[in-house]
Each structure stands twice: as C-alpha cells, then as structure tokens.
Amino acid sequence: MKFFHSVRWRLQLWHGLLLVLALAGFGFTAWELQRANQLGRVDRELEERMGIVEGAMKPDKPPADDRSPQPGKIRLSPREQNLFDGMPGQVFYYAIWLRDGQQTGASASAPADIPRPGQMPGPPVFRSRAALRECFHDTPSGECVLVGRDISDEIAGIRRIAWLLAVAGGAVLGLGLAGGWWVAARALRPISEISATAKKISAGDLGQRIRPTDSESELGCLATDLNHTFAELQGAFERQARFTADASHELRTPVAVVLAQTQSALTRERPAGEYREYLEACQRAAGRMRGIIEDLLALARLDSAGSKPVAEPCDLDRIVRETVELLGPVAAECDIRLDLSPARCIGDSGQLARAVSNLISNAIQYNRPGGSVRITLDGGTDDVTLSVSDTGQGIPPDDLPHVFERFFRADKSRSSAKGHAGLGLAITKAIVDSHRGTIDVVSEPGRGSTFTVKLPARPKA
Ligand code: ADP
C-alpha cells in the first residue's frame, strides 16, 4: 500500500491516533466528572432523607400521635412525609424490611417491586437500577432501610453532555487532522522541491538549485547543504570536462607534430641525415607526450579515492639538498641560496621530492637571467615550513588564484614552447593536499614570487 510508505500519511496517522487518544481521554474524564458530580448531588439528598427515615424509626422518637412506633414501622410528621411524596418532579421513596426480609413499610411513591438489598451493616451503600438511584443500609436493630429516587432527568443530562463532548471532540479532531495535514504538507514541501531538483539534475541540468523556503528549519538547512553539494558537483563536472578538453588539446600538438613529420618524410626518398632530423623531431614530440601522460597518470593516482601517501619519516632538508643537486645543470644561471634547518615530516619521500622539485624548477624557470632563488626550511614540532622565493617575473594578480589549476599557464605561448603543460603546480598541490598540508603563493609582478608549503611534522588524526 503506497500511502503507508508516504511520510505525510504516516505523520497524519500518528497525529490522528494521538489526537483521538487525547480527545477520548479528555472527553471521558470530563464526562465522568460531570456524572460523578450529578450522582454525588443525588446521593447527598438520599443520605439526608435516609437520616430522616432512620430518625423516625427510633423508639424514643416523640410519637406523632399517642401510639409509639413498632419495630420496622415509622411515623413521619406531615412535613417529613412531604419530602417523599409531595415534591413534584422529584419523587423520593423509601422502603423498610425487617431482618427476616419482610417489607414492613414503604412510601406511597415507592415502586412495587424493589428487590431487598443484601445485609449491609455500616455506612449507607448506593446503587443504580435502571433510572433509579437508591441508598440503603441496615439499622443497628437489624432492619434494612432503603431510600431512592428517579434520576431520569440526571441520566438525560449526562447523556446530553456525552453527546456534546462527542460532537465537540469530533469537531476538534476534524480541525486537528486538517491542521496536521496542512502543517505536514508545509513542512514536507521542501522534500518535493528537493526531489524535483534532483530529478532535473540527474537529467543533466547541473545548474538547477533548490529554492530554500525556510533556511532556518532542518529541511531548509538540508536544502542549503544539498545546494552546496550540487554546486561542488557542478564545479567538479566542469573541471573534469575542462581537464579532458585541455588534456586532449595538449596531446594534440605533439601528435600533430609526429603526423606532419612522418608525412613530410615519406613524401619522397631522402638522404639518411634528413630522415634522422625527422626522427629526432618525432622523438621530441613523443617525449613531450610521455611527459604529459606521466603527469596525467600522477594526477589520476593522487585523485583516486582512498589513495593515501606512504607515511614514513622523511628528512625534508635532505630531499631539498638532493633536488638542488639534481637541478644543478638547469640552475647554472641562477644563484641558489639555501637556508635549511633539519626538518622531519611524515610522508612519501618520492612524492615530496617531486613537489619540491616542481617548486624549485619553476623558481629557476621563471626567474630573470642572473636572478636568485632562496630556499628556506624550518622544522617545528607540529609543522615543517618550506618556502621557495625567486627574483623572477612574478605572477599577475589576476592569474594568482589559478596557478594551482590543471593546465593553467600564465604565459601560454612561452610556456608551451618550452614544453610546459601547466600541470606541475597542480601535481604539487595534490601531493601537499594528500599529505594534509597547505600551499600558498604570494607574488609581486616584476619582483618575484614566494611559494610556501606547510606539512605536518606528525601524522594527523
Ligand atoms: P608549468 O609546467 O607551465 O610550469 P606549473 O603548474 O608549474 O606549470 O605552473 C603554472 C603556471 O604558473 C606557469 O605556467 C607560470 O605561468 C606560473 N608560475 C609557476 N611558478 C612560477 C614562478 N616561480 N614565477 C612565476 N610564474 C610562475
């Protein structure tokens, strides 16, 4: 059954059930209090008259005429008699039985067939018989005295109240259910909105967002969080698409070089020297392709979910020294100054060496002729800070936020001519991120740039 799975119906069912229980409890209590109140009033009247009847049975009661009352017989004054037979609309009656069960007296208003109550010494006992309310008890001398009254009016009144309570309860239930339905519909409206938006997004419209109705409510917060997630996903999809396009574009150039060179070499017979030149051009293009593919593979590995770097103690100062030594031939024109203090961190020394190498080779690459590179390393108990400063061309402020993006090159034509694909800093950032570190850059065009990497010295929880 579909509606048993609907949250709205389930809420409505629970709400209805609780409302019915609360109204029934309230109605029953109100009805019971009213009934007890009415019967209590009748019972007090009965007790009062029971006292009068018992008083009239006492042998020492002054006789209403010259004779003394016999056991089980009573003598009521006319005023007392009036309390039983003479009140229009409120007919009280009494009946008296001897110990042996024989009825010895009854008022004229008493019904003919009153069953004798069982022996009941002690305080008066009350009972209801059809539309009659009766009070009885045994006197010390053994007679049973019963006083009663017709309570049809009270029963009709109690029934009226029961009907009133039922009608009022029904109205409140109806209103409560309608109100609950409206509140549930309002509260759950964002869910329909979320579901409609999710459907549009899954159909390919990534720009769709949920219109949050009440951003303070739980569902409003959920809508805001989902919108944030959708924006992240859209960004990731767009980055992915751009990345694929950029990768294809980067690979297209060396492939075009290989095709053009081979085509041109094969147009006619050539001397061996010329073939060699064509082959060398193809080799350079293939080497460039290999570089790009290796970088892409490195990024894919770093991106893959769950990939964690090896966590081994690394001497960052040793890594920096070795990298500078390796780059020595490239850095011939640069004055590289080192200011290294011993710094240990936890991570993958191979990946960290690649990140350090990217930063230092950029500082050399984008430096001015005769410029200098300063590398400082500070080892702390919590963090290790590496900074690479150069005296090069710097990075324009507009480009600064993009330098860590994949395939970004501030000066496209110059960089690609030198075989730079714009993946170095993206790889460096991915490595630093995977080590739970941070990387920042400050740059002043014409004066130089400083890249600062912070890595945790201890594994982070
Ligand atoms: P590339 O392979 O092109 O060097 P990177 O990702 O290493 O790719 O760098 C991206 C871009 O950032 C470079 O093309 C360059 O424009 C800029 N850049 C990186 N490092 C420096 C630096 N030290 N000085 C000036 N510009 C830099």
Residues whose N, C-alpha, C, O or C-beta is under 5 A from the ligand:
A	BS01	ADP	N362 A363 Y366 G392 G394 I395 V403 F408 R409 A410 D411 S415 H420 A421 G422 L423 G424 L425 A426 S449
